[in-house]
């Protein structure tokens, strides 16, 4: 199914044709517009081209982080486990430091 959607972004308007549902295209446009507003807010940049480029870069960064998490789900679990083991070790050291030799 081919649909057209009019894009009005940063003072530039054009129409694209895409093989996607109209509701989906509108959702993507809304997300991009929100990303643009966020980029403007956090960067203070005024130039539309620079805002669009930086927004694209930030979205690619976010996409790659999510992709990496999906491809390597065990990485986060391993990190949590490592932190937990370090915390347990520090707690045991603190208990031993204060003369409490009881096992937990």
VOMARMI-348108 format. One record per residue: residue number from 1; residue in three letters; x, y, z of N, C-alpha, C in turn. Coordinates in steps of 0.05 Angstrom, whole numbers. Layout:
N
   seq   type     n_c1     n_c2     n_c3    ca_c1    ca_c2    ca_c3     c_c1     c_c2     c_c3
   NUM    ALA        X        Y        Z        X        Y        Z        X        Y        Z
...
! end
This chain:
104
   seq   type     n_c1     n_c2     n_c3    ca_c1    ca_c2    ca_c3     c_c1     c_c2     c_c3
     1    UNK       17      -23        0        0        0        0       18       25        0
     2    UNK       15       42      -20       30       66      -22       14       90      -12
     3    UNK       26      106        5       13      130       16       31      154       13
     4    UNK       19      177       11       33      202       11       28      216       37
     5    UNK       49      230       47       46      246       71       62      272       67
     6    UNK       50      293       75       62      320       73       78      325       99
     7    UNK      103      331       95      121      337      117      125      367      119
     8    UNK      120      378      143      125      406      148      144      407      172
     9    UNK      170      409      166      191      407      187      210      430      184
    10    UNK      214      444      206      234      466      208      231      486      185
    11    UNK      206      492      178      202      512      157      204      501      129
    12    UNK      207      476      126      209      463       99      186      444       96
    13    UNK      173      446       73      150      428       67      155      412       42
    14    UNK      148      387       43      149      370       19      132      346       24
    15    UNK      126      331        3      109      308        4      126      283       -3
    16    UNK      123      262       13      137      237        7      117      215        1
    17    UNK      125      195      -14      109      172      -19      123      148       -6
    18    UNK      108      132        8      121      110       22      102       86       22
    19    UNK      114       62       23       99       37       25       93       31       54
    20    UNK       77       48       66       70       44       94       42       55       99
    21    UNK       30       46      120        3       55      128        4       85      135
    22    UNK      -17       99      129      -17      128      134      -15      134      164
    23    UNK      -28      118      181      -26      122      210        2      119      219
    24    UNK       16       99      208       44       94      216       61      118      208
    25    UNK       57      128      183       73      151      174       68      175      191
    26    UNK       44      180      199       37      202      217       51      199      244
    27    UNK       52      174      254       65      169      279       95      175      278
    28    UNK      107      166      256      136      171      252      141      201      250
    29    UNK      124      216      235      127      245      233      124      258      260
    30    UNK      105      250      276      102      261      303      127      256      320
    31    UNK      137      232      318      161      225      334      185      242      325
    32    UNK      188      246      299      210      262      289      206      292      297
    33    UNK      182      302      295      177      330      304      184      333      334
    34    UNK      177      313      350      184      314      379      214      313      383
    35    UNK      228      297      367      257      295      369      270      322      361
    36    UNK      259      335      340      269      361      331      265      381      354
    37    UNK      242      382      366      237      401      388      256      396      411
    38    UNK      260      371      417      279      364      439      307      373      432
    39    UNK      316      369      407      342      377      399      345      407      401
    40    UNK      325      422      393      326      451      395      328      459      424
    41    UNK      313      446      441      312      453      470      339      447      483
    42    UNK      351      424      478      376      417      492      400      430      480
    43    UNK      399      437      454      423      447      441      424      478      439
    44    UNK      400      490      437      400      519      433      406      527      405
    45    UNK      409      508      387      415      514      359      390      526      346
    46    UNK      395      545      329      372      559      315      371      551      285
    47    UNK      394      545      273      394      539      244      380      513      238
    48    UNK      359      513      221      343      490      215      360      466      204
    49    UNK      379      471      187      395      450      176      411      436      198
    50    UNK      424      452      215      439      441      237      422      425      257
    51    UNK      398      435      262      379      421      279      372      394      267
    52    UNK      366      394      241      358      369      227      381      349      228
    53    UNK      405      358      222      428      340      222      433      329      250
    54    UNK      433      346      270      438      337      297      416      318      306
    55    UNK      391      324      299      369      306      306      373      279      294
    56    UNK      380      278      268      386      253      255      408      237      269
    57    UNK      429      251      277      451      238      291      442      226      317
    58    UNK      427      242      332      417      232      359      398      209      356
    59    UNK      381      209      335      363      187      331      379      162      323
    60    UNK      399      165      306      416      141      299      430      130      324
    61    UNK      440      148      341      452      139      366      433      123      383
    62    UNK      409      133      386      388      119      402      382       93      389
    63    UNK      378       92      363      372       68      348      394       47      353
    64    UNK      419       55      351      441       35      354      443       25      383
    65    UNK      437       42      402      438       33      430      416       12      435
    66    UNK      392       17      424      370       -3      427      377      -28      412
    67    UNK      388      -26      388      395      -49      372      416      -66      387
    68    UNK      436      -53      399      456      -67      414      444      -82      438
    69    UNK      426      -69      452      413      -82      474      397     -107      465
    70    UNK      384     -105      442      369     -128      432      387     -150      422
    71    UNK      410     -143      411      428     -163      401      444     -176      423
    72    UNK      448     -162      445      465     -172      467      450     -168      494
    73    UNK      427     -182      497      411     -178      521      426     -187      547
    74    UNK      445     -205      544      459     -215      568      479     -194      579
    75    UNK      487     -175      562      506     -155      571      496     -140      596
    76    UNK      471     -131      595      459     -116      617      456     -134      641
    77    UNK      448     -159      637      445     -178      660      473     -183      672
    78    UNK      493     -186      656      520     -190      666      530     -166      682
    79    UNK      523     -142      673      531     -118      687      517     -116      714
    80    UNK      492     -123      715      477     -122      740      489     -143      759
    81    UNK      495     -167      749      507     -188      766      534     -179      777
    82    UNK      550     -167      760      577     -157      769      574     -136      791
    83    UNK      555     -117      787      551      -97      808      541     -109      834
    84    UNK      523     -128      832      512     -142      856      535     -156      871
    85    UNK      551     -170      856      573     -185      869      593     -166      882
    86    UNK      599     -143      869      617     -123      882      604     -111      907
    87    UNK      578     -106      906      564      -96      929      565     -116      952
    88    UNK      560     -141      946      561     -162      967      589     -163      979
    89    UNK      609     -162      962      637     -163      972      642     -139      991
    90    UNK      633     -115      983      638      -92     1000      623      -94     1026
    91    UNK      599     -105     1025      583     -109     1050      598     -128     1069
    92    UNK      608     -150     1057      623     -170     1073      647     -157     1085
    93    UNK      662     -141     1070      685     -127     1080      678     -108     1103
    94    UNK      656      -94     1100      647      -75     1121      639      -90     1146
    95    UNK      625     -113     1143      618     -129     1166      642     -139     1181
    96    UNK      662     -149     1165      687     -159     1177      703     -137     1191
    97    UNK      702     -113     1179      716      -90     1190      706      -83     1218
    98    UNK      680      -86     1222      667      -79     1247      666     -103     1266
    99    UNK      680     -125     1260      682     -147     1278      659     -166     1277
   100    UNK      642     -165     1258      619     -184     1256      628     -206     1237
   101    UNK      634     -229     1249      644     -252     1233      622     -271     1225
   102    UNK      597     -264     1230      575     -282     1223      571     -283     1193
   103    UNK      566     -307     1183      560     -310     1155      531     -302     1149
   104    UNK      527     -290     1127      500     -281     1119      487     -303     1104
! end
